[in-house]
Amino acid sequence: MKRALISFLIVVTATALWAQPQASYYTASTLDGKNGRALELALQAIVNPHTKIKYSNLWTAYETTDLAPADSIPASYTGENVMLVYDMYAWMQWFPKFYEDNNHTQTGGINREHCVPNSWWGGEEGNDIAYTDLHHLVPSDGAANNAKQNFSLGDSVSGFTRSFPTATGMYNGKTYVTPQNACSHVWNVPTSMQSAYSGATKLFEPADIYKGDFARMYLYVVCAYEGLITWQTSENCMFVTNANDHYTDIEPWALNLLLKWHRNDPVSEKERVRNNAVESLQNNRNPFIDYPELVEFIWGNRSNETFSLAAATCSYNSVYYDILRPSLDGGSIVAAPAAAMSGDIVTLYATPDETHLFTNIASNWSVSDGSNPVAVTIGEGNSCTFIMPAANVTVSASFEDNPNANHYLFDEDFSSITVGNNTTTSGSGSQWTLNSNFSASQYTYQAGDALRIGKGDAAGSITTKQLDLSVNNGRFMLSFDVKGWTTIESDIIVNITGLEPDTFSYSSTMDGEFQTIQKVYDGGTAGATITFSTTAKRAFLDNIRIYYFRGMQEIIVSSVGWATYSSDKAFVMPNELTPYTVQYSFGALSKNVATFPDRIVPAETGLLIQGAEGVYPYSLAETSNEAPVHNLYPNVSSGTILSVPSATFYYKLLKPADGPLGWYWGEESGGRFPLGDNKAYLALPADAADAPAHFFFEETATDMQELTKWQTDIDWSRPVYNIMGMTVSRGYQGIVIQGNKKYLAR
């Protein structure tokens, strides 16, 4: 029968923010032998489609794509350490994100700016994915953005006058931007010169260090949206849509400008980092950053030649190094990415198996470049990151044994049996042949997700393969499910190599549920087998499991059917046992059934327990419940019993040979009985001055009342006589004499 297994899987979406393009992103089969428009369209097929970013999410995206070095601006300038993002418009390098603002006129307020003005193609309605494409959307100072508007790009020449900035910009009383330190300018174009710029009246000029960046952004937009957008000629002076084939024509002066800027300002590290970061968010790249030569093969001086990927010069390191993960004991590691280039950030995630734990600290991770260790930075969710060196690395993690987990040495649920059933007398007539878990059988039959052993006139048996039961110092748990025929026809005999045979009785029959039998064994050996057999006729077996867990513990109920128990850890109370809390109030003792959500008993909870004689193993719990109010104190010892708050009388559950089962008083030092581990003791408060020497209780009673009370005035340490003059001992019932006084001993 199949068992429902509950497992917890933390699913993490891993993205290496600075990963270079994978080897399959650009391929020779896609690009080789092409030039001009054919090459442009081949690149368009690579960069599209891509993941669309919500416009409202761009603020957060900039923290990935445009984050500037923390030391770009001194903290003293803004008065505090702030997150910084690059600004290619007003400041030379950076913009304090602390001033984030969508005010298009405010100096010091950050905007989301389309480098290629969105009005040129109709904005979001013209093409919604272009509207949020991070490859041409960058942070911008509000005032600079407002001044730039939708003007074409251009270089300033003699005769131009400055339109922005014309005065010093201030923010919070501080100088923010001046005409001299501005990162970009807007120029007025004299009327006599406007025809050279397709009628442009103003031109936007970024700083020299960003002119190549802008050129590659503009050419990316042309390539990515070739034929997918219609250029609005009334709004721009650089691009126009060819009426015949919807192809983008770049005005000659504009193309010369873009090529000049592209050639004079090569790809920078900032561009490479940003390209990688944008890919991590929208899953595409700007190919003119990765392979700057592509510009020449499409629009430039090599447009008559065909492109070869192998001969092209990459702007990034194209060598990928492997991240090697040896086989691990106790779990696994996932690396994202699985191979990386030098300088890439790699994230590792550790996942322990069901029998192990993982503590996410640096010492439990190992990353090495040969004999050289690589430093890791601890992250969330059992993860760490490291910077890939220029070599293969080997990664490993140290997993810890989970003391609460079940380590299965044998597990058979007979789920492969699909024939028959175990609920009717005719449902298990087909014989069963052995599988890999068993070495021998006699009279075994298929019973629908279970196994019948024995037949109407003979006993049956089944023997496991050889097992190593010596692990965990030979201590293991045997568990199996059993039920009988229409009536109980036999017991189950379990014979384990090297151990005494056991005979197990059960009460469930064919029309009922399976009954679980469990027992903890000591003395297991390697190469052992376990044989299950009926004493006569038929029985059904299912879910045979042999397992152990570190620190395996159990509750032992003696032949009297009662026990007390306490654990220093939360645990799951076995279903076969009934726990009680015990209270003493108004001179009476009572017991009440204790109910715990999911049967999880809180740590340090002393309980009175009722059940059939036997050993009941339990599992520790990772969670706990609120502790109940009770009078039982757990795990007291002769050294601590005196310090139990407000308690002077201590009782232990006993069944003396000469007396009934009950709560027997021990001296305050615990000297009247030995104190044991995991035992719980009844502790009565100090105001119980008339507490008897012991309490008896009936198993059928709801309240454990004072059914019998020994006369506390009798000093049993001195001679006590009956009325015949004979010496009697504790336990005698009737009239006794001590010191010329008569007492009633009950």
Residue pairs with C-beta under 8 A, 6 or more apart in sequence:
1 413
1 414
1 415
1 449
1 450
1 481
1 514
1 542
1 543
2 413
2 415
2 449
3 413
3 543
7 354
9 351
10 351
10 381
10 382
12 349
12 381
12 383
14 334
14 336
14 347
14 349
15 280
15 336
16 280
16 336
16 337
16 340
16 344
16 345
16 346
16 347
17 64
17 276
17 277
17 280
17 345
18 273
18 276
18 277
18 343
18 344
18 345
19 276
19 279
19 280
19 337
19 340
19 341
19 344
19 345
20 276
20 316
20 317
20 318
20 320
20 340
20 341
20 344
21 279
21 285
21 290
21 316
22 337
23 320
25 46
25 285
26 46
26 287
26 290
26 291
26 309
27 309
28 308
28 309
28 310
30 42
30 45
30 46
31 39
31 42
31 43
31 307
31 309
32 306
32 307
32 308
32 309
33 306
33 307
33 308
34 42
34 297
34 306
34 307
35 297
35 298
35 302
35 303
35 304
35 305
35 306
35 307
36 297
36 298
36 303
37 247
37 298
39 294
39 297
39 298
39 307
40 222
40 223
40 226
40 298
41 226
43 223
43 287
43 294
44 223
44 224
44 226
46 284
46 287
47 220
47 223
47 224
47 284
47 285
47 286
47 287
48 224
48 284
49 129
50 129
50 133
50 282
50 283
50 284
51 281
51 282
51 283
51 284
52 128
52 129
52 132
52 282
53 61
53 132
53 133
53 134
53 281
53 282
54 132
55 112
55 124
55 131
55 132
58 112
58 132
58 134
58 137
59 100
59 112
61 134
61 281
62 85
62 97
62 138
62 139
63 83
63 85
63 97
64 277
64 280
64 281
65 134
65 274
65 277
65 278
65 281
66 85
66 86
66 138
66 139
66 274
67 83
67 84
67 85
67 86
68 84
68 85
68 86
68 93
68 94
68 95
69 84
70 81
70 84
72 84
72 93
72 94
73 84
73 94
73 96
75 81
75 82
77 174
78 96
78 98
80 98
82 96
82 97
82 98
83 96
83 97
83 98
84 94
84 95
84 96
84 97
85 94
85 95
85 97
85 110
85 139
86 93
86 94
86 95
86 138
86 139
86 270
87 93
87 94
87 95
87 110
87 139
87 140
87 141
87 144
87 183
88 138
88 140
88 183
88 184
88 206
88 207
88 210
88 213
88 214
89 113
89 140
89 141
89 144
89 145
89 148
89 183
89 184
89 206
90 107
90 140
90 141
90 143
90 144
90 165
90 169
90 176
90 177
90 182
90 183
90 184
91 141
91 177
91 181
91 183
92 181
92 183
92 207
92 209
93 183
95 110
95 139
95 141
97 110
97 139
99 108
99 109
99 110
99 171
100 109
100 110
101 108
101 109
101 110
101 111
101 142
102 109
102 110
102 111
102 112
102 142
103 109
103 142
104 111
104 142
104 145
104 146
105 142
105 143
105 146
106 142
106 143
107 141
107 142
107 143
107 169
107 170
107 171
107 176
107 177
108 141
108 142
108 143
108 169
108 171
108 172
108 176
109 141
109 142
109 143
110 139
110 140
110 141
110 142
111 139
111 140
111 141
111 142
111 145
112 137
112 139
112 140
113 137
113 138
113 139
113 140
113 145
113 148
114 131
114 136
114 137
115 136
115 137
115 138
115 214
115 217
115 218
116 136
116 217
116 218
116 221
117 149
117 150
117 151
117 235
117 236
118 124
118 126
118 130
118 131
119 150
119 232
119 235
119 236
120 150
120 231
120 232
120 235
120 236
120 239
121 127
121 130
121 225
121 229
121 230
121 231
121 232
122 229
122 230
122 232
123 131
124 131
126 229
126 230
126 232
127 225
127 228
127 229
130 221
130 224
130 225
130 228
130 229
133 221
133 224
133 282
134 278
134 281
134 282
135 217
135 220
135 221
135 224
135 278
135 284
135 286
136 217
136 218
136 220
136 221
140 148
141 177
143 164
143 165
143 169
143 177
144 164
144 165
144 177
144 182
144 183
144 184
147 163
147 164
147 165
147 186
148 164
148 184
148 186
148 204
149 202
150 235
150 236
151 186
151 200
151 202
151 203
151 204
152 197
152 198
152 200
152 203
152 204
152 236
152 237
152 238
152 254
153 203
153 204
153 205
153 206
153 214
153 218
153 238
153 254
153 257
153 258
153 261
154 187
154 189
154 197
154 200
154 203
154 204
154 205
154 257
155 203
155 205
155 257
156 185
156 187
156 203
156 205
157 193
159 190
159 193
160 187
160 188
160 189
160 190
160 203
161 187
161 188
162 179
162 185
162 186
162 187
162 188
163 185
163 186
163 187
163 188
163 202
164 182
164 185
164 186
165 177
165 178
165 179
165 182
165 185
166 179
167 179
168 175
168 176
168 177
168 178
168 179
169 175
169 176
169 177
169 178
170 176
179 185
183 206
183 207
183 210
184 204
184 205
184 206
184 207
184 210
185 204
185 205
186 202
186 203
186 204
186 205
187 202
187 203
187 205
188 201
188 202
189 197
189 200
189 201
189 202
189 203
194 200
194 201
196 253
197 203
197 237
197 253
198 237
198 238
198 251
198 253
198 254
199 237
200 237
206 213
206 214
208 264
208 265
209 265
209 268
210 265
211 261
211 264
211 265
212 261
212 262
212 264
212 265
212 266
212 267
212 268
212 271
213 265
213 268
213 270
213 271
214 261
215 257
215 258
215 259
215 261
215 262
215 265
216 262
216 267
216 271
216 286
216 288
216 289
216 292
216 295
217 286
218 238
218 258
219 258
219 262
219 288
219 295
219 299
220 286
220 287
220 288
222 239
222 248
222 250
223 287
223 288
223 298
226 247
226 248
227 246
227 247
227 248
230 241
230 246
231 239
231 240
231 241
231 248
233 240
233 241
237 251
237 254
238 250
238 251
238 254
239 248
239 249
239 250
239 251
239 254
240 248
240 249
240 251
241 247
241 248
241 249
242 248
242 249
250 258
250 299
255 299
258 299
259 295
259 299
259 300
262 288
262 292
262 295
266 292
266 315
267 289
267 292
267 315
271 289
272 289
272 315
272 316
275 285
275 286
275 289
275 290
278 284
278 285
278 286
279 285
287 294
288 294
288 295
289 315
290 314
290 315
290 316
291 309
291 312
291 313
291 314
291 315
292 313
292 315
293 302
293 307
293 312
293 313
294 307
294 312
296 302
296 303
297 303
297 305
297 306
297 307
316 341
317 341
317 342
317 343
318 341
319 341
319 342
319 390
320 339
320 340
320 341
321 339
321 340
321 341
321 342
321 388
321 389
321 390
321 391
321 392
321 393
322 338
322 339
322 392
322 393
323 335
323 337
323 338
323 339
323 340
323 346
323 388
323 392
323 393
323 395
324 392
324 393
324 394
324 395
325 332
325 333
325 335
325 394
325 395
325 396
326 394
326 396
328 396
328 397
328 399
329 399
330 352
330 353
330 355
330 356
330 358
330 399
330 400
330 401
331 350
331 351
331 352
331 353
331 356
331 358
331 397
331 399
332 350
332 351
332 353
333 348
333 349
333 350
333 351
333 395
333 396
333 397
334 348
334 349
334 351
335 346
335 347
335 348
335 395
336 346
336 347
336 348
336 349
337 344
337 346
340 346
340 388
341 388
342 388
342 389
342 390
343 387
343 388
344 387
344 388
345 385
345 386
345 387
345 388
346 385
346 386
346 387
346 388
347 379
347 383
347 384
347 385
348 365
348 367
348 376
348 383
348 384
348 385
348 386
348 395
348 397
349 381
349 382
349 383
350 358
350 360
350 364
350 365
350 382
350 383
350 397
350 399
351 358
351 382
352 358
352 399
352 400
352 402
353 399
354 402
354 405
354 406
355 401
355 402
355 405
355 406
355 407
356 399
356 400
356 401
356 402
356 405
357 399
357 400
357 401
357 402
358 364
358 382
358 397
358 399
358 400
359 400
360 378
360 382
360 383
360 384
361 378
362 376
362 378
362 384
363 398
364 397
364 398
365 376
365 384
365 395
365 396
365 397
365 398
366 373
366 394
366 395
366 396
366 397
366 398
367 373
367 374
367 375
367 376
367 386
367 393
367 394
367 395
367 396
368 374
368 393
368 394
369 389
369 391
369 392
369 393
370 391
372 389
374 386
374 387
374 389
374 393
375 386
376 384
376 385
376 386
377 384
377 385
377 386
378 384
379 385
386 393
401 550
402 549
402 550
403 549
403 550
403 551
403 620
404 549
404 550
404 619
404 620
404 621
404 622
405 549
406 547
406 548
406 549
406 619
407 471
407 472
407 547
407 548
407 549
408 545
408 546
408 547
409 467
409 468
409 469
409 471
409 476
409 546
409 547
409 548
410 437
410 464
410 467
410 530
410 544
410 545
410 546
410 547
411 544
411 545
411 546
411 547
412 435
412 437
412 438
412 543
412 544
412 545
413 449
413 542
413 543
414 449
414 450
414 451
414 541
414 542
414 543
415 449
416 435
417 432
417 446
417 447
417 448
417 449
417 450
417 451
418 448
418 449
419 430
419 446
419 448
420 427
420 428
420 429
420 430
420 445
420 446
420 447
420 448
421 427
421 428
421 447
421 448
422 428
422 447
422 448
422 449
422 450
422 452
422 483
422 510
422 540
422 542
423 510
423 511
424 510
425 485
425 486
425 510
427 447
427 448
428 445
428 446
428 447
428 448
428 452
428 540
429 445
430 445
430 446
431 444
431 445
431 446
432 441
432 444
432 445
432 446
432 451
434 440
434 441
436 465
437 464
437 465
438 462
438 463
438 464
438 465
439 463
439 464
439 465
439 466
439 529
440 461
440 462
440 463
440 531
441 453
441 460
441 461
441 462
441 463
442 453
442 460
442 461
442 462
443 453
443 454
443 455
443 458
443 459
443 460
443 461
444 451
444 452
444 453
444 460
444 462
445 451
445 452
445 453
445 455
446 452
447 540
449 542
450 481
450 514
450 540
450 541
450 542
451 462
451 540
451 541
451 542
452 460
452 538
452 539
452 540
452 541
453 459
453 460
453 461
453 462
453 532
453 533
453 534
453 538
453 539
453 540
453 541
454 460
454 489
454 490
454 534
454 536
454 537
454 538
454 539
455 537
455 538
456 537
456 538
457 537
458 537
459 490
459 533
459 534
459 535
459 536
459 537
460 533
460 534
460 538
461 531
461 532
461 533
461 534
462 531
462 532
462 533
462 541
463 529
463 530
463 531
463 532
464 529
464 530
464 531
464 544
465 529
466 527
466 528
466 529
467 527
467 528
467 529
467 530
467 546
468 526
468 527
468 528
469 476
469 496
469 521
469 524
469 525
469 526
469 528
469 546
470 524
470 525
470 526
471 524
471 548
472 548
472 550
472 552
474 521
474 522
474 523
474 524
474 525
475 520
475 521
475 522
475 524
475 548
475 552
476 520
476 521
476 524
476 546
476 547
476 548
477 518
477 519
477 520
477 521
477 545
477 546
477 547
477 548
477 552
477 617
478 494
478 496
478 518
478 519
478 520
478 521
478 530
478 545
478 546
479 516
479 517
479 518
479 543
479 544
479 545
479 546
479 547
480 492
480 516
480 517
480 532
480 541
480 542
480 543
480 544
480 545
481 514
481 515
481 516
481 517
481 541
481 542
481 543
482 492
482 504
482 506
482 508
482 514
482 515
482 517
482 539
482 540
482 541
482 542
483 506
483 508
483 509
483 510
483 512
483 513
483 514
483 515
483 539
483 540
484 490
484 506
484 508
484 509
484 510
484 538
484 539
484 540
485 509
485 510
485 537
485 538
485 539
486 509
486 510
486 511
487 509
488 506
488 507
488 509
489 534
489 536
489 537
489 538
489 539
490 534
490 535
490 536
490 537
490 538
490 539
491 503
491 504
491 505
491 506
491 534
491 535
492 503
492 504
492 506
492 517
492 532
492 533
492 534
492 535
492 539
492 541
493 501
493 502
493 503
493 504
493 531
493 532
493 533
493 534
493 535
494 501
494 502
494 503
494 504
494 530
494 531
494 532
495 501
495 530
495 531
495 533
496 521
496 524
496 528
496 529
496 530
497 525
497 527
497 528
497 529
497 530
498 523
498 524
498 525
498 528
499 521
499 523
499 524
502 519
503 535
504 517
504 519
506 515
506 517
507 515
508 514
508 515
510 540
514 540
514 542
514 543
516 543
518 615
518 616
518 617
519 614
519 615
520 552
520 554
520 615
520 617
530 546
532 541
532 544
549 619
549 620
551 620
552 617
553 567
553 571
553 617
553 618
553 678
554 615
554 616
554 617
554 618
555 563
555 565
555 574
555 577
555 609
555 615
555 616
555 618
556 563
556 614
556 615
556 616
557 563
557 577
557 609
557 610
557 611
557 612
557 613
557 614
557 615
557 616
558 613
558 655
559 613
560 655
560 661
561 610
561 611
561 612
561 613
561 699
562 608
562 609
562 610
562 653
562 661
562 699
563 608
563 609
563 611
563 653
564 606
564 607
564 608
564 609
564 632
564 652
564 653
564 679
564 680
564 681
565 606
565 607
565 609
565 678
565 679
565 680
566 604
566 605
566 606
566 607
566 632
566 634
566 635
566 678
566 679
566 680
567 601
567 603
567 604
567 605
567 634
567 678
568 603
568 604
568 634
568 635
569 603
569 620
569 621
570 600
570 601
570 602
570 603
570 620
570 621
570 622
570 623
570 624
570 625
571 600
571 601
571 618
571 619
571 620
571 621
572 598
572 599
572 600
572 601
572 618
572 619
572 620
572 621
573 579
573 596
573 599
573 600
573 601
573 618
574 611
574 616
574 617
574 618
575 599
576 611
576 612
576 614
576 616
577 609
577 610
577 611
577 616
578 593
578 609
578 610
578 611
579 593
579 594
579 596
579 601
579 607
579 608
579 609
580 591
580 592
580 593
580 594
580 607
580 608
580 609
580 610
581 591
581 592
581 594
581 607
581 608
581 628
581 629
581 630
581 631
581 632
582 589
582 590
582 591
582 608
582 630
582 631
582 632
582 682
582 704
583 589
583 590
583 591
583 592
583 629
583 630
583 631
584 590
584 631
584 682
584 684
584 685
584 688
587 688
587 690
587 706
588 703
588 705
588 706
589 663
589 682
589 695
589 697
589 703
589 704
589 705
589 706
590 702
590 703
590 704
591 608
591 697
591 702
591 703
591 704
594 601
594 607
594 628
594 630
596 602
596 625
597 625
598 621
600 621
600 623
600 624
600 625
601 607
601 621
601 625
602 624
602 625
602 626
602 627
602 628
603 624
604 627
604 634
604 635
605 627
605 628
605 630
605 634
606 630
606 632
606 633
606 634
606 680
606 681
607 630
607 632
607 680
608 632
608 653
608 680
610 699
631 682
631 683
631 684
632 680
632 681
632 682
632 683
633 644
633 647
633 650
633 680
633 681
633 682
633 683
634 678
634 679
634 680
634 681
635 677
635 678
635 679
635 680
636 644
636 650
636 670
636 675
636 681
636 683
637 670
637 675
638 669
638 670
638 671
638 675
641 650
641 668
641 669
641 670
641 675
641 681
642 668
642 669
644 650
644 683
646 685
646 686
647 683
647 684
647 685
647 686
648 668
648 684
648 685
648 686
648 688
649 665
649 683
649 684
649 688
649 691
650 665
650 666
650 668
650 670
650 681
650 682
650 683
650 684
651 663
651 664
651 665
651 666
651 681
651 682
651 683
651 684
651 694
651 695
652 663
652 664
652 666
652 673
652 679
652 681
652 682
653 661
653 662
653 663
653 664
653 682
654 661
654 662
654 663
654 664
654 673
655 661
655 662
656 664
656 731
658 731
659 694
659 731
660 696
660 708
661 696
661 697
662 694
662 695
662 696
662 697
662 708
663 682
663 694
663 695
663 697
663 704
664 672
664 673
664 693
664 694
665 672
665 691
665 692
665 693
665 694
666 672
666 673
666 681
675 681
684 691
690 712
692 706
692 709
692 710
692 712
693 709
693 710
693 712
694 708
694 710
695 704
695 706
695 707
695 708
695 709
696 707
696 708
697 704
697 705
697 707
698 707
701 707
708 746
709 746
710 730
710 745
710 746
711 743
711 744
711 745
711 746
713 743
714 720
714 736
714 738
714 743
714 745
715 738
716 729
716 730
718 738
718 739
719 727
719 738
720 727
720 728
720 729
720 732
720 736
720 737
720 738
720 745
721 727
721 728
721 736
721 737
721 738
722 728
722 732
722 734
722 735
722 736
722 737
723 734
723 735
723 736
723 737
728 736
732 745
733 745
733 746
734 744
734 745
735 742
735 743
735 744
735 745
736 742
736 743
736 744
736 745
737 743
